[in-house]
Amino acid sequence: MVKQVQKDFFYEIAAKFSEIFEDDSTEKAVKKAHLQNTPGKDAKITITDQRFTKSNIKVVGEEQYGGHRTKSDQGSTSQGKESGRVDV
């Protein structure tokens, strides 16, 4: 029986992106840079600061009998209560 857990790490990261814009004139290159909302795929990134905030560990799966469940092991077997009914 193999048990699997997943650990998620959460960090706050401050980063600097640098990107070069080229055009025929300085004004056109500045306009391209001004209209760019997000860094492009060729932008260089430098992480300037990082801070660990938290981590979580949770069970994500369990393999039994080669990953197959038996017919009787499928689904829920609890009957539960009927809520909201009152006998008078």
C-alpha positions, 0 to 999 in steps of 0.5 A: 500500500503506497500513501501519497502526500502533497506539500505546498510551499507559499512564498511572497516574492519581490522581483525585478523584470528587465526588458529591452524595447527596440524601434526606429526612434527613441519615442517609438521604443518608449511608447512600446515600453509604456504600452507593455502591461506584463513582462514578455517571455524574453524579459530577465527576472531578478528576485530581490526579496523573498519571504516564506509565509506557510506550508501545507501538507495533505493526503492526496491518494492511496493505492491499494491492491495495485490501484484497484478497489474491490467491488465492496470497497466502492462508494459510501456505506454510511446511511446517515440521518434524515435531517429536518423531519420531526415525528409528531 
